[in-house]
Amino acid sequence: MKKILLVLLVSLGLQTQAQNNLCDSLSYTVMQGLPMMVYMEANGISNMVDSIEWYTTACNTVTCYTPQGNNPYSFPFINMTDTVKFCYDAYVYTQNQIITCTHCDSLIFDYTDSTYVLFNMGGTTSINELTFNKINNNKIYDLLGRELTEIPVGKLYIRNQKLYIKK
């Protein structure tokens, strides 16, 4: 009984690994020029699977569009000024099972290369701690931060980061 359970667990683990590897092998290339055209790629797994069905969308701030054509897929209503959310769902049919792979990217038009590229918000390059230099220069300020020439009578004022009132 233990051997059967072990074999079952190992086979399920291997099956999960195979699914991840198949999805990792899927990608796309955005072709140069306009309109936005996308070529879907299976990167060497085409001979390992029965078939792949691609469902793609490209969304701007107004709506999502389905493509025209069939690999390359064309999105004529996407403008080069749009930030595009490009997504695909790929249904990979292999050995009597269906593996679903989903992927989305944000793309912007790169005018130098005339193509859409990944929109990367950038990572943090460094974090510097702010230092506050406390200056006690005995200057007098009102509550709006305006510098005063004399201490106001009966009103709040600030001197050396402290609040005062003169009666």
N, C-alpha and C positions, 0 to 999 in steps of 0.2 A: 504494500500500500504506500509506504514512504517513497519507494522508487517511482511509482506512477505519479505521485504528487510532485516530486522533484522534476521529473521529465516535463510535466504539464507547466510548471512554473518557469522552467528554463525556456520552453518553446514560446510561451507568452512573452517573455522578456525579449527574445530574439525577434519576435514579430513586431513589437513596439519599436525596437531599434531600426528595423527595416522601414517602417513607416516614416520615421524621422528622416532617414537618409534619402528616401524618395522625395520628400518635400524639400529638403535642402538642395536637391539637384534641379529644382525648377527655378526659373528666373525670367527676366524680360530685358529687352534692349529697346530704348527709345531711339528711333531713327532721326537723322538730321533733317532740318527743314520743317516746313509747315504744310499741311496740318499735322497735328500730333499723331504720329504713327508708332505703334508698339508691336514688336516682334516677340512672341512667346517662345521660350526655349526649354527643352527637357534635358539638356547637358549630359548626354550619354546614357540615359535610362530608357530611351525609346525602344531599344531592343529587349529590355528587361520587363516591360509591362505590356498588357494587351492593348490598352488605348488610354488617351488622356482627353478629357473634355475641359475646355477653358471657358470661363465666364469672367469678362472684364468690365470694369466701369471706370470712368474718369469724371470726377466731380469738380466743379468750381463753386463759387459762393452762391450761385443761382440754383443749379440743379445737377443731377447726375446723368451722364450720357452712356448709352450702350454703343458699342463700336459698329462701324460699317466695315464690311470686308471680313476676310478670314485669314489671319496671320500672314502679313501684318494687319493689325487692326487699326482702323483710322477713326479719329475723333475730330471731325471738321468743325464742331461748334466750340471747341476749346481755343481760347485766344492766348497769344503769347504773354499777355499781361496777367493771366490767371495764375493763382497758386492752385495747383491741381492735386487732388487726392486720388491717386491711381490705385485700384485694388483688383486683385484677381482671386477667383476660387478655381482650383483645379481638382477635378475628380479623376483620380488615377485608378484604372481598373486593372487588377492583376490577381492571378491565382484565386479566382472566385471571391474576391473581396474588393471593396471600394475604399480608397484612402482619400480623404478630403484635405486639401492644402489651401490655406488662406493667407494672403499677404497684402499689405497696404503700405504705400509710401506717399510722402508729400513731395511734389516736384515743382520746380520753377523753371522758367525759360532762361537759358544762358545765351545772351546776345552775342558773345564772342565766338561760341561754337555753333550757334543756331540749332540748339537742341535743348531738350528738357533734362535737368539734372536734379539729384536729390537735394531737397531743401533741408539744410542742416542748421539748426539753431545754434550750433557750436557748444562746446563744453566749457566749463569753467577753467580758465587758465591759471588763476591764482585768487586767493582771498587774503586781503591785507586787513589787519585790525585797525580800526579807526582810533586815532589818538586825539585826545582833547587837551589842548594847552589852556589851562585855566589862568586867565590873566586878571589879576586884581588891580585895576588901574584907578579905582575910586570914581570912575565916570558914573554919571547919573542918567537913567533912561526911564521913559514912561512905559506903560504896559504895551504899547504898540512898537516898542523898540527904538523910538526916536531919542536921540541924545538931548539932554536938558542942560541948561547952563546953571540953574539953581534948583534947590530942593523945593518942590511944590508943597504948599500948605493944604492939609486936609485931603490930599490925594495919594494914591499908592504910587510908589516909584521903586526902581531897581538899582541897587549899587552892589557891585562885586558878587553877582548871581544870587542876591538875597532881596527879599521883598520888604519894604519899609513903608510907613505912613507917618507924616509929621503932623502933629495936632496943633 
